[in-house]
């Protein structure tokens, strides 16, 4: 839906990482990650927040529930954290190789 229907240019390279729905199905927290800078993340958040009504309306049309969940978008830093850990590991490996070459 976000990929094909929402045409807001503020929404960049957004990845939905998970969705947590309340037990009564009245709210859904949609966690997302964005490839890019903090500014791009903020713009994407603005675009997603702006699209909440549309997303909720479309969900109501597509699935049959007594209540259509209130959509709450939340940034998920886990992908950024994983990328950072990968960079640290690569750097440590490079330093280790340099130390071995020096010996």
Kinemage of the C-alpha trace (Angstrom):
@kinemage 1
@onewidth
@group {chain A} dominant
@subgroup {mainchain}
@vectorlist {calphas} color= white
{ca unk a 1} P 0.000 0.000 0.000
{ca unk a 2} L 2.773 2.441 0.941
{ca unk a 3} L 4.779 1.470 -2.112
{ca unk a 4} L 2.048 1.752 -4.732
{ca unk a 5} L -0.727 3.948 -3.369
{ca unk a 6} L 0.820 6.620 -1.162
{ca unk a 7} L 2.344 9.242 -3.439
{ca unk a 8} L 3.819 11.559 -0.802
{ca unk a 9} L 7.318 12.582 -1.983
{ca unk a 10} L 8.463 12.984 1.641
{ca unk a 11} L 8.309 9.223 2.137
{ca unk a 12} L 11.722 7.980 1.092
{ca unk a 13} L 13.196 4.498 1.174
{ca unk a 14} L 10.996 3.247 3.983
{ca unk a 15} L 11.132 -0.345 5.198
{ca unk a 16} L 8.393 -1.640 7.472
{ca unk a 17} L 10.227 -3.706 10.089
{ca unk a 18} L 7.274 -4.930 12.152
{ca unk a 19} L 3.709 -4.229 13.164
{ca unk a 20} L 2.390 -4.614 16.707
{ca unk a 21} L -1.388 -4.804 16.960
{ca unk a 22} L -3.142 -4.368 20.294
{ca unk a 23} L -5.156 -7.294 21.662
{ca unk a 24} L -8.443 -5.551 20.886
{ca unk a 25} L -7.263 -4.587 17.361
{ca unk a 26} L -7.983 -0.925 18.023
{ca unk a 27} L -4.420 0.256 17.449
{ca unk a 28} L -1.458 -0.828 15.394
{ca unk a 29} L 2.080 0.409 15.848
{ca unk a 30} L 3.907 0.261 12.537
{ca unk a 31} L 7.674 0.301 13.002
{ca unk a 32} L 9.743 1.527 10.090
{ca unk a 33} L 13.316 2.221 9.134
{ca unk a 34} L 14.614 4.683 6.552
{ca unk a 35} L 17.740 4.510 4.443
{ca unk a 36} L 19.269 7.966 4.601
{ca unk a 37} L 20.033 10.870 6.859
{ca unk a 38} L 18.235 12.034 9.994
{ca unk a 39} L 16.596 14.754 7.894
{ca unk a 40} L 15.253 12.165 5.433
{ca unk a 41} L 13.999 10.132 8.384
{ca unk a 42} L 12.102 13.165 9.717
{ca unk a 43} L 10.583 13.911 6.304
{ca unk a 44} L 9.519 10.277 5.950
{ca unk a 45} L 7.947 10.394 9.399
{ca unk a 46} L 6.010 13.523 8.392
{ca unk a 47} L 4.845 11.838 5.192
{ca unk a 48} L 3.807 8.661 7.002
{ca unk a 49} L 1.978 10.637 9.669
{ca unk a 50} L 0.175 12.541 6.941
{ca unk a 51} L -0.822 9.249 5.269
{ca unk a 52} L -2.237 7.667 8.465
{ca unk a 53} L -5.844 8.421 7.594
{ca unk a 54} L -5.485 6.999 4.097
{ca unk a 55} L -3.751 3.854 5.381
{ca unk a 56} L -6.433 3.315 8.002
{ca unk a 57} L -9.216 3.823 5.464
{ca unk a 58} L -7.612 1.365 3.045
{ca unk a 59} L -7.154 -1.200 5.806
{ca unk a 60} L -10.830 -0.846 6.656
{ca unk a 61} L -11.734 -1.503 3.034
{ca unk a 62} L -9.387 -4.474 2.618
{ca unk a 63} L -9.872 -6.387 5.868
{ca unk a 64} L -13.010 -7.088 7.790
{ca unk a 65} L -12.681 -6.221 11.462
{ca unk a 66} L -15.126 -4.808 13.944
{ca unk a 67} L -12.770 -1.850 14.467
{ca unk a 68} L -10.226 -0.500 12.046
{ca unk a 69} L -7.002 0.004 13.997
{ca unk a 70} L -5.642 3.460 14.705
{ca unk a 71} L -2.282 3.568 12.918
{ca unk a 72} L 0.778 4.824 14.796
{ca unk a 73} L 4.076 5.053 12.920
{ca unk a 74} L 7.252 4.675 14.986
{ca unk a 75} L 10.861 4.796 13.866
{ca unk a 76} L 12.791 1.540 14.420
{ca unk a 77} L 16.532 2.159 14.825
{ca unk a 78} L 17.450 -1.561 14.724
{ca unk a 79} L 18.595 -1.560 11.084
{ca unk a 80} L 20.802 1.511 11.628
{ca unk a 81} L 22.209 -0.166 14.730
{ca unk a 82} L 22.961 -3.371 12.797
{ca unk a 83} L 24.719 -1.378 10.059
{ca unk a 84} L 26.806 0.429 12.676
{ca unk a 85} L 27.771 -2.872 14.357
{ca unk a 86} L 28.796 -4.224 10.940
{ca unk a 87} L 30.998 -1.168 10.363
{ca unk a 88} L 32.673 -1.595 13.755
{ca unk a 89} L 33.339 -5.286 13.077
{ca unk a 90} L 34.824 -4.495 9.647
{ca unk a 91} L 37.020 -1.796 11.171
{ca unk a 92} L 38.250 -4.142 13.917
{ca unk a 93} L 38.960 -6.855 11.338
{ca unk a 94} L 40.905 -4.370 9.206
{ca unk a 95} L 42.944 -3.211 12.220
{ca unk a 96} L 43.639 -6.831 13.155
{ca unk a 97} L 44.854 -7.621 9.620
{ca unk a 98} L 47.085 -4.519 9.687
{ca unk a 99} L 48.559 -5.599 13.029
{ca unk a 100} L 49.266 -9.094 11.667
{ca unk a 101} L 50.935 -7.622 8.575
{ca unk a 102} L 53.137 -5.397 10.783
{ca unk a 103} L 54.376 -8.427 12.752
